[in-house]
């Protein structure tokens, strides 16, 4: 791909589709729409390559990469990921799952990737397919025009220059910046799940042998869970996802010291990092579970994290972002070519955007419950429930794989298991209710 196809300034001030953000959702949508002949302008505030967390892909990503024509490029930078491992302090064994054991056997693996490399592949692909990609250019304002005439978009380049576009359609793929969600006052805290994350990269971390080398490992601990993601260049991404109250206990302690103390609370993880060295700064982000109260308007769509972000325990973020881009591109195409079918297309887009996060959220909200831990650490394939859950973990939630009756059976088994040990379940529910309180609720209780 030729970097000369990237423009340092816009070649025109009008376009069919303007995309805000050059991450997986924005770059995917831009490439798909440019392939269909639309004049697409993508504005990205940063310059690639740039660091981003969220390095673990799902098997369901691979067909999307094939359709985009970047599968081989991603393979060249990826660490093969054939499964996942779960480690619980309440159990005396480790539990490993292989994607090959899911319902659909055609998606047995995925990749762990450096997002700086992965995202650059996607945005260069968009440029190669004739999308006008402008980096170092941050959107400042979007004004929707009357009578469905599109939108006026104003942005500022790194050097201070202001530039404006008129677009028939706007795709907000701004990620956790949630550009339109914030300005339309649509973004809401996810009251069912508040969480924070602290993370860094390490060299020399102990890995498993053979095909298990690329397994992602999830370690439960007292205040949440850790991820352990091996990358192809010998670096390992390690992060702690915790309840917000725990991050507040840091006080004025340096973040790197606080992270080291947090890792020390999980002996199995500490053992794998015994000979490791931290090779990046420790970063933290707070209260990152949210949802917007709508997915679209007459002339815009919210893609990926610009619509919602959920706890990353199942590594669903990149897959949901790219899937939203594929559905979003089809939706825009229908709205622009066949306006009489726009309402139905937007409704279908809305259903898809809500369905993906919903499929994962039921598991995420219960991931720290003792009953769910027991079921993950001692899985049974009653009513093919194990195969169905593995399909969800693989990201196979949009296709025709008939997993949903078995998922319902799994949920029934979960509720029955919770009733059998009702006292334990009620205690866990009360603890979780306290853990997900917002800062305002905590202050009110103290008063």
Secondary structure, DSSP 8 states (H G I E B T S, - for coil): --GGGS-SS-S-SEEEEEEE--SHHHHHHHHHHHHTT--EEEEESS-SS---S--B--HHHHHHHHHHT-HHHHHHH-EEE-EEEEE-TTSSSEEEEEGGGSSSTT---EEE--HHHHHHHHHHHHHHTT-EEEESEEEEEEEE-GGG--EEEEEEETTS-EEEEEEEEEEE--GGG-HHHHHTT-EEE-TT---EEEEEEEES----SGGGGG-EEEEEETTEEEEEEE-TTSEEEEEEEE-HHHHHTTTTS-HHHHHHHHHHT-HHHHHHTTT-EE-S--EEE----EEES-SEETTEEE-GGGTEE--GGG--HHHHHHHHHHHHHHHHHHHHH-GGGHHHHHHHHHHHHHHHHHHHHHHHHTTTSHHHHHHHHT---GGGHHHHHHHHHTT--SSS---HHHHHHHHHHHHHHHHHTHHHHHHHHHHHHHHT--HHHHHHHH-
